[in-house]
Amino acid sequence: MGKTPVRMKAVVYSLSPFQQQIMPGLWKDLPTKIHHKISENWISATLLLAPLVGVHTYVQNYQEKEKLEHRY
């Protein structure tokens, strides 16, 4: 007995023109979500941002010293 092929039907997704709420949960309680993410991951954020801020400060200081050195 052979298998008979079955026609697949296409599924079409669409939004109702009367109810267009795209990702409503994304904006719900946004400040609470941001506060939770920051308070939960503050160590990782500090370890990521501290070297970047340090390098930026060092470069700014170095450039300022170099400018003043070539002033006269």
C-alpha positions as a LaTeX table, in Angstrom:
\begin{tabular}{lrrr}
\hline
Residue & $x$ (\AA) & $y$ (\AA) & $z$ (\AA) \\
\hline
Met1 & 0.00 & 0.00 & 0.00 \\
Gly2 & 1.41 & 3.28 & $-1.07$ \\
Lys3 & 1.01 & 6.54 & 0.70 \\
Thr4 & $-1.22$ & 9.06 & $-0.96$ \\
Pro5 & 0.06 & 12.65 & $-1.03$ \\
Val6 & $-1.95$ & 15.14 & 1.01 \\
Arg7 & $-2.29$ & 18.71 & $-0.19$ \\
Met8 & $-1.02$ & 21.17 & 2.38 \\
Lys9 & $-3.01$ & 24.31 & 2.95 \\
Ala10 & $-1.32$ & 27.65 & 3.41 \\
Val11 & $-1.87$ & 29.43 & 6.70 \\
Val12 & $-2.30$ & 33.19 & 6.40 \\
Tyr13 & $-1.80$ & 35.40 & 9.43 \\
Ser14 & $-3.29$ & 38.87 & 9.43 \\
Leu15 & $-4.16$ & 41.63 & 11.84 \\
Ser16 & $-7.69$ & 42.74 & 12.34 \\
Pro17 & $-8.19$ & 46.37 & 11.29 \\
Phe18 & $-10.14$ & 46.91 & 14.51 \\
Gln19 & $-7.61$ & 45.41 & 16.93 \\
Gln20 & $-4.04$ & 46.26 & 16.01 \\
Gln21 & $-2.03$ & 45.73 & 19.14 \\
Ile22 & 1.43 & 44.72 & 18.02 \\
Met23 & 3.50 & 43.37 & 20.92 \\
Pro24 & 1.46 & 44.97 & 23.72 \\
Gly25 & 3.49 & 43.18 & 26.40 \\
Leu26 & 6.70 & 44.86 & 25.27 \\
Trp27 & 5.69 & 48.31 & 26.52 \\
Lys28 & 3.76 & 47.12 & 29.57 \\
Asp29 & 5.61 & 47.93 & 32.84 \\
Leu30 & 8.70 & 49.10 & 30.95 \\
Pro31 & 10.28 & 51.07 & 33.87 \\
Thr32 & 9.81 & 48.08 & 36.18 \\
Lys33 & 11.45 & 45.75 & 33.65 \\
Ile34 & 14.39 & 48.11 & 33.14 \\
His35 & 14.89 & 48.50 & 36.90 \\
His36 & 14.75 & 44.73 & 37.36 \\
Lys37 & 17.31 & 44.11 & 34.62 \\
Ile38 & 19.70 & 46.74 & 36.02 \\
Ser39 & 19.37 & 45.60 & 39.63 \\
Glu40 & 19.81 & 41.97 & 38.60 \\
Asn41 & 22.86 & 42.51 & 36.38 \\
Trp42 & 24.65 & 45.50 & 37.91 \\
Ile43 & 27.90 & 43.59 & 38.47 \\
Ser44 & 28.11 & 42.53 & 34.83 \\
Ala45 & 27.24 & 46.03 & 33.65 \\
Thr46 & 29.93 & 47.54 & 35.89 \\
Leu47 & 32.54 & 45.07 & 34.68 \\
Leu48 & 31.62 & 45.87 & 31.09 \\
Leu49 & 31.45 & 49.66 & 31.39 \\
Ala50 & 34.34 & 50.36 & 33.78 \\
Pro51 & 37.13 & 49.46 & 31.30 \\
Leu52 & 35.40 & 51.40 & 28.52 \\
Val53 & 35.06 & 54.52 & 30.66 \\
Gly54 & 38.64 & 54.13 & 31.89 \\
Val55 & 40.07 & 53.85 & 28.38 \\
His56 & 38.00 & 56.82 & 27.18 \\
Thr57 & 39.18 & 58.97 & 30.10 \\
Tyr58 & 42.80 & 57.94 & 29.53 \\
Val59 & 42.63 & 58.79 & 25.83 \\
Gln60 & 41.05 & 62.18 & 26.49 \\
Asn61 & 43.70 & 62.98 & 29.09 \\
Tyr62 & 46.51 & 61.85 & 26.77 \\
Gln63 & 45.22 & 63.93 & 23.88 \\
Glu64 & 44.89 & 67.00 & 26.09 \\
Lys65 & 48.47 & 66.58 & 27.37 \\
Glu66 & 49.74 & 66.17 & 23.81 \\
Lys67 & 47.90 & 69.32 & 22.70 \\
Leu68 & 49.41 & 71.31 & 25.56 \\
Glu69 & 52.88 & 69.88 & 24.88 \\
His70 & 52.85 & 71.09 & 21.27 \\
Arg71 & 51.43 & 74.48 & 22.22 \\
Tyr72 & 54.76 & 76.31 & 22.39 \\
\hline
\end{tabular}
